[in-house]
Amino acid sequence: MKISVASGKGGTGKTMVAVGLAVAAESAVLVDCDAEAPNCHIFLRKGDPEVHEVFVPVPQVDASRCSLCGACAQACRFNALAVAGGKVILFDKLCHGCGVCTAVCPSGAVQEVKRKVGVVEVDEDGSLVVVTGRLDVGEATPVPVIKAAKRLAPSAGITIVDCAPGTSCAVVEAVKDSDLCLLVTEPTPFGLHDLRMAADTLAELEIPAAVVVNRSDGEDAGVREFCRTRGLAIAAELPVDRRAAESYAVGKHPSLEHEEWRRAFRRLLCTVTRTASGREC
């Protein structure tokens, strides 16, 4: 069973929900696909992780064979290549590694070489495995790192994927193949606005979704009405709780410190299990 945790708006509590589910499951694989700002490991890392470098293919032009015909630049939909000043110029941060430039070059002057874009860290602590995708500073897209993190994650009874905020291609890559996506929101106008965008994205991808309302203060009518009209179940309402904020501020997850929060995430895990697989927790 694969559960992704996403949101339209940043700061709603995706990581808290993802880590809380992993702790409640006891035996799980937690994949942090927020590769530009991963933080699940802060709460759960125990040892020295196994590090895997992530590479992408980029073109390399052999000037002695290049005729400067411009076929590679014309074929590149990402504008990563240009012919100017008697040479082919590569903008490697724009390159998506699709290989079309190599395929269309009539003189065979374009070959692919590897360029490092990030790492994946795999940290095993008994029955809990934390897989962290980490994009190198200055890189334009985390998608290759997200793909590598999901590929390197071992199989388990439950896999939990923590996604980046928003509805970008990084989020689409992270939520793919999910049995259920939990959309974490908050009872604010911004939270509701971005929940709509996230729900629309999942509907387009045909991925089942449910909603978790974090920092619920009893003023959730707007979120409830939206969920009712869209047929989205509210899987949990997590309260405003100063203790949770205090735990978070010192890098500790509230479910590891407070029994009330442990029970809340166990209930959420049972709801998710029942919704995604039809099995009882």
LUMBA-177641 format. One record per atom (N, C-alpha, C): x negated, y, z; residue in one letter. Coordinates in pm, whole numbers, padded with zeros to 5 digits, always signed. Each point is the difference from the previous one (the first is absolute). Example, Ala and Ser with C-alpha at 12.3 -4.5 7.8 and 13.67 -1.06 7.14 Angstrom:
<atoms>
-01319-00569+00780a+00089+00119+00000a-00090+00120+00000a+00035+00105-00072s-00082+00119+00006s+00077+00109+00073s
</atoms>
This chain:
<atoms>
-00085-00119+00000m+00085+00119+00000m-00088+00124+00000m+00025+00091-00093k-00081+00122-00010k+00091+00121+00025k-00037+00078+00102i+00075+00119+00038i-00089+00121-00021i+00046+00096-00078s-00073+00125-00015s+00067+00108+00084s-00082+00095+00045v+00049+00111+00082v-00039+00129-00069v+00099+00077-00043a-00026+00119-00081a+00085+00116+00051a-00017+00116-00064s+00083+00116+00031s-00020+00102-00110s+00094+00089-00014g-00022+00110-00093g-00090+00106+00063g+00025+00027+00128k-00071+00108+00070k-00115-00056+00084k-00111+00071+00004g-00109-00038+00086g+00030+00031+00146g-00061-00074+00090g+00015+00028+00142g+00126-00052+00064g+00074-00087-00068t+00125-00050+00058t-00022-00116+00096t-00116-00065-00008g-00026-00112+00090g-00014-00133-00069g-00042+00000-00127k-00017-00127-00072k-00101-00091+00069k-00114+00057+00037t-00103-00083+00062t+00047-00055+00133t+00072+00078+00078m+00051-00049+00127m+00093-00119-00021m+00086+00009-00102v+00093-00110-00029v-00076-00121-00052v-00094+00020-00092a-00075-00112-00056a-00080-00073+00108a-00071+00075+00083v-00079-00061+00106v+00091-00067+00103v+00112+00065+00033g+00094-00058+00095g+00056-00134-00047g+00029-00010-00128l+00049-00127-00056l-00108-00107+00005l-00125+00038-00032a-00110-00096+00002a-00023-00053+00141a+00005+00088+00099v-00017-00042+00139v+00115-00090+00044v+00121+00035-00040a+00116-00080+00037a-00004-00138-00065a-00054-00007-00121a-00004-00128-00073a-00101-00096+00061a-00102+00052+00065e-00106-00078+00064e-00091-00067-00102e+00056-00065-00101s-00079-00057-00108s+00041+00069-00130s-00088+00084-00054a+00036+00080-00117a-00125+00052-00069a+00020+00046-00122v-00104+00072-00074v+00052+00142-00022v-00075+00098+00046l+00036+00140-00015l-00094+00062-00103l+00056+00049-00111v-00080+00056-00109v+00023+00151-00004v-00104+00075+00029d+00010+00146-00001d-00032+00050-00140d+00107+00036-00074c-00014+00047-00137c+00007+00152-00011c-00006+00068+00112d-00013+00146-00003d-00149+00030-00013d-00055-00031-00118a-00146-00008-00017a-00070+00135+00011a+00074+00110-00014e-00062+00131+00014e-00010+00043+00147e+00078-00061+00086a-00004+00034+00143a+00043-00121+00083a-00072-00112-00008p+00042-00119+00075p-00022+00017+00149p+00094-00050+00081n-00017+00015+00145n+00056-00115+00082n+00051-00105-00061c+00050-00114+00077c-00111-00061+00087c-00122+00000-00052h-00111-00062+00071h-00029+00069+00134h+00036+00125+00013i-00025+00072+00125i+00066-00071+00117i+00117-00057-00023f+00077-00063+00106f-00035-00148+00019f-00054-00065-00105l-00009-00146+00004l-00139-00058-00022l-00096+00077-00049r-00130-00059-00033r-00072-00047+00125r-00056-00120-00011k-00071-00059+00113k-00149-00021-00029k-00033-00043-00120g-00139-00036-00029g-00055+00076-00119g-00108-00055-00057d-00060+00058-00119d+00068-00059-00122d+00064+00083-00082p+00075-00054-00114p-00091-00050-00111p+00052-00090-00079e-00066-00044-00122e+00030+00103-00109e-00103+00054-00063v+00016+00112-00093v-00018-00048-00144v+00097+00035-00084h-00005-00033-00143h+00002+00131-00080h-00099+00020-00085e-00001+00121-00083e+00097-00016-00116e+00062+00111-00039v+00098+00001-00109v-00058+00079-00117v+00001-00061-00118f-00054+00064-00119f+00109+00012-00106f-00016+00097-00088v+00085+00012-00118v-00090+00006-00123v+00049-00049-00113p-00080+00011-00123p+00012+00139-00061p-00112+00055-00042v-00002+00129-00070v-00086-00015-00125v+00027+00078-00104p-00076-00014-00124p-00141+00057+00010p-00089-00062-00073q-00136+00051-00018q-00029-00003-00150q-00044+00114-00053v-00015+00015-00145v-00147-00014-00038v-00027-00089-00095d-00134-00016-00057d-00015+00103-00112d-00074+00108+00028a-00012+00109-00096a-00062-00044-00131a-00085-00103+00001s-00065-00045-00123s+00097-00067-00095s+00113-00047+00052r+00099-00067-00084r+00123+00087-00025r+00016+00108+00078c+00120+00083-00008c-00004+00088-00125c+00110+00000-00076s+00011+00082-00121s+00071+00132+00026s+00041+00025+00126l+00075+00120+00038l+00132+00015-00076l+00060-00115-00030c+00127+00002-00074c+00115+00053+00086c-00011-00011+00131g+00104+00051+00089g+00115-00095+00024g-00009-00124-00051a+00111-00094+00017a+00026-00029+00148a-00106-00007+00079c+00017-00030+00143c+00073+00113+00071c-00037+00123-00031a+00064+00115+00064a+00146+00013-00042a+00029-00027-00125q+00137+00009-00049q+00090-00106+00063q-00058-00116+00029a+00080-00110+00053a+00021+00012+00151a-00084+00079+00069c+00008+00008+00147c+00116+00088+00043c+00102-00059+00060r+00118+00077+00041r-00025+00081+00127r-00115-00025+00065f-00030+00070+00125f-00102+00112-00020f-00037+00026-00126n-00096+00107-00033n-00131-00014+00075n-00045-00124+00015a-00126-00026+00071a-00121+00006-00093a+00023+00012-00129l-00108+00006-00098l+00019+00119-00093l-00109+00059-00039a+00004+00110-00096a-00128-00003-00083a+00011+00044-00124v-00117+00011-00089v-00030+00148-00016v-00119+00039+00044a-00039+00141-00008a-00152+00010+00008a-00055+00100-00070g-00145+00022+00006g-00081-00117-00052g+00055-00073-00094g-00074-00112-00059g-00010-00121+00090g+00092-00015+00097k-00003-00119+00086k+00139-00026+00056k+00017-00119+00057v+00125-00037+00066v-00015+00031+00149v+00094+00078+00053i-00004+00038+00141i+00104-00083+00075i-00042-00059+00112l+00089-00080+00082l+00034+00074+00129l+00129+00012+00030f+00048+00052+00128f+00044-00122+00081f-00097-00061+00071d+00024-00133+00056d+00108-00002+00107d+00026+00112+00070k+00104+00000+00102k+00141-00004-00062k+00010+00033-00128l+00129-00008-00069l+00024-00137-00061l-00107-00079-00012c+00012-00130-00067c+00079-00097+00085c+00095-00071-00063h+00082-00100+00067h-00046-00143-00029h-00111-00014-00072g-00055-00133-00026g+00086-00089-00086g+00078+00060-00090c+00092-00081-00081c-00070-00075-00112c-00119+00045-00041g-00077-00070-00102g+00035+00033-00143g+00094+00093-00024v+00042+00027-00137v-00113+00062-00082v-00087+00081+00064c-00110+00062-00073c-00095-00105-00055c-00025-00104+00078t-00085-00110-00046t+00063-00073-00117t+00132-00017+00009a+00070-00076-00105a+00006+00075-00132a+00010+00133+00002v+00020+00073-00125v-00129+00048-00063v-00113-00007+00070c-00126+00051-00056c-00041-00083-00122c-00009+00061-00120p-00030-00078-00121p-00145-00047-00009p-00088+00062+00075s-00142-00037-00009s-00050-00078+00120s+00089-00031+00093g-00039-00076+00117g-00095+00074+00092g+00012+00133+00002a-00092+00081+00081a+00046+00016+00144a+00125-00035+00029v+00054+00020+00134v+00004-00135+00073v-00067-00005+00112q+00001-00117+00086q+00046+00041+00139q+00046-00096+00079e+00048+00031+00133e-00105-00032+00106e-00014+00091+00098v-00085-00024+00116v+00085+00021+00125v-00051-00044+00114k+00078+00009+00125k-00037+00127+00077k+00103+00060+00061r-00020+00116+00086r+00076-00022+00130r-00067+00017+00113k+00062-00023+00130k+00096+00113+00034k+00119-00038+00048v+00102+00100+00037v+00047-00012+00143v-00039-00105+00069g+00045-00016+00137g-00040-00134+00057g+00057-00032+00117v-00027-00127+00066v+00129-00056+00057v+00000-00131+00025v+00106-00066+00074v-00065-00068+00119v+00053+00028+00120e-00053-00058+00123e+00100-00102+00053e-00049-00121+00027v+00085-00108+00051v-00046-00034+00141v+00088+00021+00097d-00032-00020+00141d+00096-00104+00058d-00054-00116+00039e+00082-00107+00056e-00016-00004+00151e+00111-00003+00068d+00001-00010+00146d+00102-00106+00039d-00045-00123-00005g+00090-00110+00031g+00110-00012-00104g+00124+00015+00045s+00115-00019-00090s+00038+00127-00074s-00069+00111+00026l+00031+00126-00066l-00116+00042-00089l+00029+00025-00127v-00100+00044-00096v+00035+00141-00045v-00095+00091+00009v+00020+00138-00045v-00087+00023-00123v+00064+00033-00112v-00068+00027-00126v+00014+00149-00029v-00113+00069-00014t+00001+00144-00017t-00060+00039-00134t+00079+00067-00084g-00051+00058-00123g-00048+00141+00027g-00121+00031-00047r-00058+00131+00029r-00060+00059-00129r+00059+00108-00050l-00045+00064-00122l-00123+00086+00028l-00097-00003-00090d-00117+00087+00014d+00041+00146-00013d-00070+00086+00071v+00027+00143-00006v-00022+00052-00142v+00094+00079-00049g-00012+00061-00131g+00064-00078-00113g+00046-00123+00028e+00065-00079-00104e+00143+00047-00021e+00047-00015-00123a+00129+00058-00038a+00119-00090+00032a-00017-00132-00011t+00115-00088+00018t-00035-00118+00089t+00085-00031+00098p-00024-00114+00088p+00052-00133-00053p+00063+00000-00115v+00066-00121-00049v-00095-00120-00009v-00123+00014-00056p-00089-00118-00003p-00031-00056+00139p-00014+00088+00099v-00028-00046+00136v+00122-00070+00059v+00119+00052-00028i+00123-00064+00049i+00015-00140-00061i-00025-00011-00130k+00007-00132-00064k-00097-00098+00064k-00123+00048+00027a-00101-00087+00060a+00039-00041+00142a+00056+00094+00077a+00041-00031+00137a+00109-00108+00001a+00096+00012-00088k+00107-00100-00005k-00054-00134-00049k-00094+00004-00092r-00059-00124-00052r-00083-00072+00106r-00071+00076+00083l-00089-00060+00100l+00073-00038+00128l+00125+00041+00015a+00076-00035+00120a+00033-00149-00002a-00033-00072+00106p+00033-00143+00003p+00150-00023+00009p+00042-00117-00043s+00142-00035+00008s+00038-00021+00146s+00121+00039+00033a+00048-00016+00137a+00150-00013-00001a+00055-00035+00116g+00145-00009+00011g+00065+00135-00024g-00063+00105+00051i+00051+00135-00023i-00116+00092-00034i+00015+00074-00107t-00097+00101-00040t+00070+00136+00008t-00064+00094+00067i+00055+00135+00016i-00091+00097-00072i+00056+00079-00089v-00077+00093-00082v+00034+00143+00042v-00098+00071+00051d+00017+00141+00037d-00035+00086-00121d+00096+00078-00049c-00016+00077-00124c-00035+00145+00029c-00047+00068-00103a-00020+00145+00008a+00137+00069-00002a+00006+00125+00046p+00126+00074-00012p+00026+00041-00144p+00124+00033-00030g+00034+00050-00133g+00054-00108-00091g+00000+00030-00129t+00055-00094-00101t-00095-00011-00119t-00129+00016+00024s-00099-00002-00109s-00027-00142-00046s-00089-00011-00100c-00036-00132-00052c-00066-00085+00107c-00067+00063+00097a-00060-00076+00110a+00107-00072+00081a+00111+00066+00024v+00109-00061+00076v+00066-00110-00082v+00020+00026-00127v+00060-00102-00088v-00084-00127+00001v-00133+00015-00010e-00089-00115+00001e+00008-00074+00134e+00009+00074+00109a+00002-00061+00132a+00129-00078+00027a+00114+00053-00043v+00129-00064+00033v+00035-00113-00095v-00069-00010-00113k+00031-00106-00095k-00005-00137+00067k+00091-00087-00037d+00008-00138+00050d+00050-00008+00144d+00049+00109+00056s+00053-00005+00136s+00136-00070+00003s+00022-00077+00103d+00133-00058+00021d+00096+00103+00059d-00059+00098+00070l+00080+00108+00059l-00094+00117+00026l+00050+00121-00024c-00077+00120+00033c+00075+00077+00108c-00068+00027+00110l+00055+00085+00104l-00036+00144-00028l+00100+00084-00012l-00023+00143-00021l+00011+00071+00134l-00110+00056+00045v-00002+00068+00130v+00029+00148-00022v+00097+00049+00071t+00038+00141-00015t+00017+00062+00138t+00031+00127+00003e+00025+00074+00123e+00125+00087-00022e+00072+00032+00106p+00125+00077-00015p-00026+00150-00017p-00066+00035-00110t-00026+00140-00035t+00040+00021-00145t+00023+00124-00044p+00031+00024-00140p-00108-00052-00095p-00128+00022+00035f-00107-00050-00085f-00001-00152-00004f+00022-00063+00115g+00002-00145+00005g+00109-00058-00088g+00120+00059+00005l+00111-00048-00081l-00025+00025-00148l-00053+00117-00034h-00029+00031-00140h-00095-00103-00061h-00108-00031+00072d-00099-00091-00055d+00044-00146+00010d+00089-00030+00094l+00060-00134+00004l+00077-00027-00127l+00071+00101-00050r+00074-00016-00126r-00094-00039-00114r-00113+00070-00010m-00095-00030-00108m-00057-00141+00013m-00033-00040+00122a-00054-00133+00021a+00103-00107-00031a+00124+00022+00041a+00106-00097-00029a+00025-00012-00149a-00005+00113-00072d+00016-00003-00145d-00111-00081-00066d-00122+00016+00048t-00113-00074-00055t+00018-00150+00019t+00038-00041+00120l+00019-00142+00026l+00116-00057-00081l+00104+00079-00019a+00113-00046-00082a-00045-00022-00144a-00085+00090-00050e-00052-00015-00136e-00086-00126-00012e-00075-00031+00106l-00086-00119+00001l+00076-00127+00036l+00128+00015+00039e+00085-00112+00040e-00058-00075+00120e-00050+00075+00098i-00054-00057+00123i+00100+00027+00113i+00045-00103+00070p+00094+00022+00111p-00061+00091+00106p+00084+00082+00061a-00049+00097+00097a+00091+00008+00121a-00058+00040+00112a+00074+00034+00121a-00071+00120+00062a+00064+00064+00094v-00050+00126+00055v-00030-00014+00149v-00111+00060+00041v-00032+00016+00141v-00002+00150+00030v+00082+00042+00096v+00003+00141+00040v-00093+00015+00121v-00109+00071-00019n-00096+00021+00109n+00026+00136+00065n-00037+00009+00127r+00022+00122+00079r+00148+00040-00003r+00084-00101+00009s+00144+00025+00000s+00041+00077+00126s+00075+00109-00022d+00040+00085+00112d+00152+00011+00013d+00070-00092-00068g+00146+00005+00004g+00062+00089-00106g-00085+00075-00072e+00050+00088-00106e-00028-00063-00137e+00044-00124-00017d-00034-00079-00119d+00114-00008-00101d+00099+00087+00011a+00120-00013-00084a-00033+00006-00148a-00092+00089-00038g-00035+00011-00142g-00063-00126-00053g-00091-00059+00076v-00064-00125-00042v+00103-00113-00005v+00085-00006+00099r+00102-00106+00003r+00094+00010-00120r+00042+00121-00034e+00091+00017-00113e-00069-00038-00131e-00126+00040-00014f-00074-00037-00122f-00011-00152-00011f-00035-00065+00108c-00013-00146-00002c+00133-00068-00031c+00107+00056+00054r+00132-00058-00027r+00035+00010-00148r-00024+00117-00060t+00036+00018-00141t-00090-00081-00093t-00123-00028+00043r-00092-00076-00084r-00004-00149+00033r+00079-00041+00098g+00001-00141+00037g-00128-00048+00065g-00068+00090+00072l-00126-00034+00067l+00026-00026+00148l-00045-00114+00048a+00015-00031+00142a-00104+00077+00081a+00039+00046+00118i-00095+00060+00094i-00049-00112+00090i-00126-00039-00020a-00055-00115+00071a-00035+00033+00145a-00032+00126+00026a-00035+00039+00137a+00005+00151+00012a+00028+00045+00121e-00012+00141+00035e-00094+00009+00120e-00118+00053-00024l-00101+00009+00105l+00008+00137+00065l+00007+00008+00131p+00032+00127+00066p-00119+00095+00009p+00030+00125+00024v-00102+00096+00041v-00047-00041+00139v-00129-00022+00015d-00053-00050+00127d-00139+00056+00021d-00015+00080+00102r-00130+00062+00027r-00109-00106+00023r+00039-00113+00059r-00098-00105+00026r-00063-00050-00130r+00081-00010-00106a-00052-00045-00128a-00103+00099-00054a+00032+00130+00012a-00093+00102-00047a-00129-00002+00080a+00010-00021+00131e-00120-00004+00084e-00087-00120-00035e+00061-00116-00026s-00076-00118-00040s-00071+00025-00133s+00077+00054-00094y-00055+00025-00133y-00118+00097+00006y+00009+00098+00088a-00103+00104+00008a-00135-00057+00042a-00001-00113+00069v-00127-00062+00041v-00028-00127-00078v+00067-00016-00116g-00029-00113-00089g+00054-00133+00047g+00111+00003+00075k+00062-00124+00046k+00143-00006-00050k+00041-00119-00041h+00136-00015-00050h+00096-00016+00118h+00115+00068-00002p+00091-00007+00116p+00049-00140+00032p+00011-00087-00100s+00048-00136+00028s-00103-00084+00074s-00125+00045+00002l-00104-00069+00076l-00008+00051+00144l+00077+00105+00030e-00007+00060+00133e+00133+00002+00074e+00112-00007-00074h+00130+00016+00064h+00095-00112-00043h+00055-00069+00096e+00087-00114-00028e+00123+00041-00080e+00054+00118+00025e+00118+00046-00075e-00030+00009-00150e-00120+00047-00034w-00039+00009-00141w-00030-00138-00058w-00055-00090+00081r-00022-00137-00049r+00133-00064-00038r+00101+00018+00085r+00133-00056-00028r+00060+00063-00125r-00020+00130-00018a+00056+00068-00118a-00058-00057-00129a-00129-00026-00002f-00061-00053-00122f+00029-00148-00019f+00022-00073+00108r+00044-00139-00016r+00138-00004-00063r+00089+00089+00045r+00134+00007-00060r-00009+00038-00147r-00087+00097-00032l-00015+00041-00139l-00055-00115-00084l-00097-00075+00053l-00054-00113-00074l+00108-00104-00028l+00087-00026+00097c+00108-00096-00022c+00097+00049-00106c+00031+00130+00003t+00088+00058-00102t-00063-00011-00138t-00128+00032-00010v-00072-00007-00129v-00004-00143-00050v-00029-00094+00088t-00008-00141-00040t+00134-00049-00052t+00106+00034+00071r+00133-00041-00041r+00041+00063-00133r-00034+00128-00019t+00036+00072-00122t-00078-00049-00121t-00130-00021+00019a-00087-00034-00113a+00008-00146-00040a+00017-00088+00097s-00009-00144-00030s+00125-00079+00033s+00092+00063+00076g+00120-00073+00040g-00024-00091+00119g-00124-00003+00052r-00031-00084+00115r+00016+00080+00128r+00028-00070+00107e+00003+00063+00130e-00141+00012+00054e-00024+00101+00083c-00132+00024+00056c-00036-00108+00102c
</atoms>
